[in-house]
């Protein structure tokens, strides 16, 4: 009798614990799991839940983040050297025209990014993410390294800017497959509960690379004379990309394919994975156009802010506010370091409170704070400009942290890489990479040095509108993928919780029909 009572009490405790676990699930997770359980006509079994091995997860995140780090090392270097590159490759133009020409070459790389996405995206969905990411890594390293070897205009004339443009287009083409592939790869490797935190390491790599590139240029500017920088100093950061690319390629060749992609092939969907790129694009445009527009809206919000701070702000300070390059470089570098400190904490926060609230609050804050931030940046003294840059950097971190987890969750596994390649790269090409060029031209035409703030306010308004149509994806399994957990204990917990959820769903179904 005592044993029976003990067993009954244990069952009651287990039932209360499971019910508590169900109640603690975020609403969007309960709805998605219930939908899957009804479709499966039963609770999850062990084979229905994917356990991610920690060593593989660490390698996947590390190798993907290194690619982003290298890509943005180049962007940091190019942004900080825009004025110098203008003098080397466009010496006959006025100072303003040199800067605009340099940024036009910078923007040209973004023109071919959608083409890279159109090529590498379908390849990633057909032959696998790992192979494509290894290819984009070596192309990116080769393009960056080549810039450091191009002779200046004084040596080979018009061929110099032509070769610079070619190298930038190689970079842009490879980058078209890089970010979408890296975010897809890490998202497909990450446990559902921690996808925001783990994916935020990609953008940790992004801003670490930018900070390292800008720090190197700052050090060179402080150590070398203007003549030395124009002669050979500007080449040093680009030449470093060669060894970095070899290291990154080695790491990516050691990766295994993502669990979601393996699952797709294991479930006899090879015919779908091997379908033509044209039919895949028709599927994306025809069936996923809403998600594509949401993706582009979020990318616009993130990347206009991103390229305003990282691409334009150094030149804005030197050419518009007439500050020394050293002080301008250090100021933006402080902002980049602040983002590196914040970003993984914000990624973890997005797992807890959701992606939508983080985007919405930051977009609204952008509309309110853009003008005050630029007024602070324009102010005299040390601390007002620092505070202005930190305000913009904090908003940028809020957009960057959830992006690598949010964007891949918009699309199912079979088309995820290609859809990311289309949506992300078109938005970046049209709005992100052109931000330094358009903003510099607007300031030059209007004479209003607050034009960058107005541009950010417009991006914030578009972002706020986009968030209204964004489905919450925090802790939710990816579309077309099994639920992902970080340990066998988590799998047991999810299976037990699924039984309770399925029982509740059946009871509600009976009540409706009764």
VOROZA-170828 format. One record per residue (C-alpha): residue in three letters; y, x negated, z. Coordinates in steps of 0.25 Angstrom, whole numbers, plus 5000, padded with zeros to 4 digits. Each point is the difference from the previous one (the first is absolute). Layout:
<atoms>
ALAYXZ...
</atoms>
This chain:
<atoms>
UNK500050005000UNK500949895004UNK499749934987UNK500350124992UNK501350025007UNK500449864997UNK499750014986UNK500850134999UNK501249935006UNK499949894991UNK500050094988UNK501250075005UNK500749875002UNK499649964986UNK500550134994UNK501349995007UNK500249854996UNK499750044985UNK500950125001UNK501149915006UNK499849904988UNK500150114990UNK501350055007UNK500649864999UNK499849994985UNK501350014992UNK500150134993UNK499849944986UNK498849935004UNK499350125006UNK500350084987UNK499549894991UNK498749985008UNK499850155001UNK500150014985UNK499049894998UNK499050055010UNK500150144993UNK499749944987UNK498949925005UNK499450125007UNK499849925013UNK500549895010UNK500149854995UNK498849925000UNK500049855002UNK500049974985UNK501250094998UNK500949915009UNK500349864995UNK500149895011UNK500949884995UNK499649865005UNK501149935007UNK499849864993UNK500150074986UNK501250085004UNK500749885005UNK499849934987UNK500450124992UNK501350015007UNK500349855000UNK499749984986UNK500850124995UNK501249965009UNK500049864995UNK500250054986UNK501250095004UNK500549885008UNK500049914988UNK500650114991UNK501250025009UNK500149855003UNK500449994985UNK501050125002UNK500649945012UNK500249874992UNK500650074988UNK500950095008UNK500649885008UNK500149924987UNK500650104991UNK501449944999UNK499349864998UNK499150054990UNK501250074993UNK500749864999UNK498749934995UNK499650104989UNK501350074997UNK501149895001UNK501050054990UNK500250145007UNK501050035011UNK499550005014UNK499850155001UNK499350004986UNK499149895005UNK499650085012UNK499850134992UNK499249924989UNK499149945011UNK499850145006UNK499750054986UNK498949904998UNK499550045014UNK500050144996UNK499349974987UNK498749975008UNK500050145005UNK500150064985UNK498649954998UNK499450045014UNK499650144995UNK499349934988UNK499249915010UNK499750135008UNK499550074988UNK499149884997UNK499549965014UNK499950145006UNK498950054991UNK499349875001UNK500050005015UNK499450145000UNK498949964990UNK499649865003UNK500549995014UNK501249965009UNK499649865003UNK499949954986UNK501350054996UNK500749955013UNK499549864997UNK500550014986UNK501450045004UNK500149895011UNK499849894990UNK500950064989UNK501150025011UNK499849855005UNK500149954985UNK501350084997UNK500749955012UNK499549864999UNK500550004985UNK501450035004UNK500149875008UNK499749934987UNK500950064990UNK501249914996UNK501450055001UNK500950054990UNK500749864999UNK498749944995UNK499350104991UNK501150114997UNK499750144998UNK498549975002UNK500349985015UNK500350155003UNK499050054990UNK498949925007UNK500550055014UNK499950144995UNK498649984995UNK499649945013UNK500650125008UNK499350104991UNK498649935003UNK500450025015UNK500450144997UNK498750034993UNK499149945010UNK500850075011UNK499750134993UNK498649995005UNK500349935013UNK500650105010UNK499350124996UNK498649925000UNK500349945014UNK500450135006UNK498850074994UNK499149895005UNK500549995014UNK500050155001UNK498650024996UNK499649895010UNK500750055012UNK499550105010UNK500750135000UNK500549995014UNK500749874997UNK500450014985UNK501549995003UNK499949885009UNK499049924991UNK500750044987UNK501449965006UNK499549855000UNK500250014985UNK501450025001UNK500049905012UNK499649904989UNK501050054991UNK501249975010UNK499449875005UNK499949954986UNK501550044997UNK500449945014UNK499349874996UNK500649994986UNK501450035005UNK499849905012UNK499649904990UNK501250024991UNK500950015012UNK499549865005UNK500249944986UNK501450064999UNK500349935014UNK499349874996UNK500549984986UNK501349994993UNK500450104989UNK499749904989UNK498649975006UNK499750155001UNK500450024985UNK499349884995UNK498650015007UNK500150075014UNK499850144995UNK498749964993UNK499349965013UNK499750145005UNK499450054987UNK499149884999UNK499450035014UNK499450134994UNK498949924993UNK499249955012UNK500350145007UNK499350074988UNK498849915001UNK499850035014UNK500250154998UNK499150004988UNK498949935009UNK500150115011UNK500050124990UNK498749944993UNK499350015013UNK500350155002UNK499050114999UNK500350124993UNK500650125008UNK499150105007UNK500650124993UNK499849934986UNK498649965003UNK499750155005UNK500650054987UNK499049924992UNK498850025009UNK500250154998UNK499749994986UNK501450024995UNK500049884991UNK500350084988UNK501350055007UNK500349865004UNK499849954985UNK500750114993UNK501249954991UNK501349975005UNK500650114991UNK499250115007UNK500349955014UNK501550014997UNK499850144995UNK499350035013UNK501149945008UNK501150074993UNK499350134999UNK499450015013UNK500849915010UNK501450024995UNK500550055013UNK499449885008UNK500649914989UNK501450055002UNK499949995015UNK499549864998UNK501249974991UNK501050065010UNK499549925012UNK500049874991UNK501450034996UNK500450015015UNK499349885004UNK500349914989UNK501550034998UNK500249965014UNK499149884999UNK500749944988UNK501350035005UNK499849925012UNK499149894995UNK500549994985UNK501550045001UNK500549975014UNK500049854999UNK500850004987UNK500950125005UNK500449915012UNK500349884991UNK500650064988UNK500750135005UNK500349965015UNK500249854996UNK499249945011UNK499349875000UNK498650004994UNK499449945013UNK500650115009UNK499650114991UNK498649954999UNK499849985015UNK500550155002UNK499050064991UNK498949915005UNK500350065014UNK499750134994UNK498749964994UNK499549945013UNK500450135007UNK499150084990UNK498949905002UNK500050035015UNK500150154998UNK499150044989UNK498650005006UNK500550075013UNK500650114990UNK498750004993UNK499350035013UNK501050115003UNK499850074987UNK498550015004UNK500450075013UNK501250094996UNK499750014985UNK500649954987UNK500950124997UNK500849995013UNK500349854998UNK500450014986UNK500950135003UNK500749945012UNK500349874992UNK500550074987UNK500950085008UNK500549885008UNK500349934986UNK500950114996UNK500849995013UNK500049855002UNK500149944986UNK501550005000UNK500249955015UNK499049894997UNK500749954988UNK501450015008UNK499349915011UNK499549904989UNK501449994994UNK500749985014UNK500449865005UNK499349935011UNK498649975003UNK499450125007UNK500550124991UNK499349954987UNK498849965008UNK499950155006UNK500350064986UNK498849924994UNK499150035012UNK500350154997UNK499649994986UNK498849925003UNK499550105010UNK500150114990UNK499349924990UNK498949975010UNK499850155002UNK499850024985UNK499149884998UNK499150015012UNK499350134996UNK500149994985UNK498749924998UNK499250105007UNK500750134995UNK500049974985UNK498549984998UNK499750125008UNK500750094990UNK498949974989UNK498550015000UNK499149884999UNK499650014985UNK501549994995UNK500749945012UNK500349864994UNK500550064987UNK500850115006UNK500749895010UNK500249914988UNK500750114992UNK500850075012UNK500449875007UNK500449914988UNK500850114993UNK500850035012UNK500249855003UNK500449974986UNK501050114999UNK500650005014UNK499649885008UNK500149884991UNK501250054994UNK500750025013UNK500749865001UNK500450014985UNK500650145001UNK500749985013UNK500649874996UNK500550064987UNK500550125008UNK500849925010UNK500649924988UNK500450124992UNK500650085012UNK500549895009UNK499450085012UNK499249915008UNK499350125007UNK499350044988UNK498749945005UNK500150105012UNK500250124991UNK498849964992UNK499149995013UNK500550145004UNK499550064987UNK498749935002UNK499950065014UNK500350144995UNK498949994989UNK499049945011UNK500350125010UNK499750104989UNK498749934996UNK499550005014UNK500150155000UNK498850004990UNK499249885006UNK498750045006UNK499749945014UNK498949894998UNK500049935014UNK498649985005UNK499550094988UNK498849954992UNK500449964986UNK499850104988UNK498749974994UNK499549905011UNK499150025012UNK500750005014UNK500249855004UNK499849955014UNK500149875007UNK498849995008UNK498650075002UNK500550065013UNK501250074992UNK498950054990UNK499250065011UNK501350075006UNK500450054986UNK498650064998UNK500050075013UNK501450054998UNK499650054986UNK498950095006UNK501050065009UNK500950024988UNK499050064992UNK499550105011UNK501550045002UNK500150024985UNK498750094999UNK500550085012UNK501450034993UNK499350034988UNK499150105007UNK501250065007UNK500750024987UNK498850074993UNK499750085013
</atoms>
